[in-house]
């Protein structure tokens, strides 16, 4: 997958999630009204705002993607089953966001991300096995 394309998707969709999530973060326990438990409202607010920020940075992308995916599944179900909305004008945006979350969950954040920087640092740090191999090579 093209790393520039992944960066573009992460930044644009991440910014959209931060903008969608900001009003929810400002009222995390009550943005949906009294019918939904405050804990679930807060989880959705954190998933959207925090997940959007994480996508932009490419930090903890699988965790952010899982949170956003769960939130979008609930949003789609609410539009379909509770509100009986049509796809267009109803839950198509949530379906698109779910698709992006699945892409990043299973495809990764790409080379231009903090996740990749962490992977590079970890793989550059010699582990115990490499030290044993190095010592064994010097003795032979």
C-alpha positions in Angstrom: 0.0 0.0 0.0 1.3 3.5 -0.8 2.5 5.1 2.4 1.7 8.6 1.2 -1.9 7.5 0.5 -2.2 6.0 4.0 -0.8 9.3 5.5 -3.3 11.3 3.5 -6.2 9.1 4.6 -5.1 9.1 8.3 -4.7 12.9 8.4 -7.9 13.8 6.5 -10.2 11.3 8.2 -8.4 11.8 11.6 -9.1 15.5 11.4 -12.8 14.8 10.5 -13.0 12.6 13.6 -11.5 15.2 15.8 -13.9 17.8 14.6 -16.9 15.4 15.0 -15.6 14.3 18.4 -14.8 17.8 19.8 -18.4 18.7 20.8 -18.8 15.2 22.3 -15.6 15.7 24.4 -17.0 19.0 25.7 -20.0 17.1 27.1 -18.8 13.5 27.3 -21.6 12.1 29.5 -24.6 13.9 28.0 -24.1 14.6 24.3 -26.7 12.0 23.2 -29.2 12.9 25.8 -30.6 10.9 28.8 -31.5 7.7 26.9 -27.9 6.4 26.5 -25.7 5.6 29.5 -23.0 8.2 30.1 -20.2 5.6 30.0 -21.1 4.7 26.5 -21.3 8.3 25.4 -17.9 9.0 26.9 -16.3 5.9 25.2 -17.7 7.1 21.9 -16.4 10.7 22.5 -12.9 9.4 23.4 -12.9 7.0 20.4 -13.8 9.8 18.0 -11.6 12.6 19.3 -8.7 10.6 20.6 -8.9 8.1 17.8 -8.8 10.9 15.3 -5.7 12.4 16.9 -4.1 9.0 17.1 -4.8 8.5 13.3 -3.2 11.8 12.5 -0.1 10.9 14.4 -0.1 7.3 13.4 0.1 6.4 17.1 -1.5 3.3 18.5 -3.3 3.0 15.2 -4.8 -0.5 15.8 -6.2 0.5 19.2 -7.7 3.7 17.7 -9.1 1.9 14.7 -10.7 -0.7 16.9 -12.4 2.0 19.0 -13.6 3.9 16.0 -14.8 0.7 14.3 -16.9 -0.3 17.4 -18.3 3.3 17.5 -19.2 3.2 13.8 -20.9 -0.2 14.1 -23.1 1.2 16.9 -23.8 4.3 14.9 -24.8 2.2 11.8 -27.0 -0.1 13.9 -28.7 2.9 15.6 -29.4 4.5 12.2 -30.7 1.3 10.7 -32.5 -0.4 13.5 -33.7 2.5 15.8 -34.1 5.4 13.4 -34.8 3.4 10.3 -32.8 5.8 8.2 -31.9 5.0 4.6 -28.3 4.5 3.6 -28.0 7.8 1.8 -28.6 10.7 4.1 -28.5 8.3 7.1 -25.6 6.1 7.8 -23.4 6.2 4.7 -20.8 8.4 6.4 -20.6 6.0 9.4 -20.1 3.1 6.8 -17.3 5.0 5.1 -15.6 5.7 8.5 -16.0 2.0 9.4 -14.3 1.0 6.1 -11.4 3.4 6.9 -11.1 2.0 10.4 -11.0 -1.6 9.1 -8.4 -0.5 6.5 -6.1 1.0 9.2 -6.8 -1.8 11.7 -5.8 -4.6 9.3 -3.5 -2.6 6.9 -1.5 -0.7 9.4 -0.6 3.0 9.7 2.1 3.0 7.1 5.7 4.1 7.1 5.0 7.7 8.0 3.8 7.1 11.5 4.9 7.1 15.1 3.9 3.4 15.1 6.5 2.7 12.4 9.1 4.8 14.3 8.5 2.7 17.4 8.8 -0.5 15.4 12.1 0.7 13.9 13.5 1.5 17.3 12.5 -1.8 18.8 13.9 -3.8 15.8 17.2 -1.8 16.0 17.6 -2.6 19.7 19.6 -5.8 20.0 17.7 -8.5 21.9 19.0 -11.2 24.0 19.0 -13.7 21.1 21.1 -11.4 18.9 23.7 -11.0 21.7 23.9 -14.8 22.1 24.3 -15.2 18.4 27.0 -12.5 18.3 29.0 -14.1 21.1 28.7 -17.5 19.6 29.9 -16.1 16.2 33.0 -14.6 17.9 33.9 -17.8 19.6 33.7 -19.9 16.5 
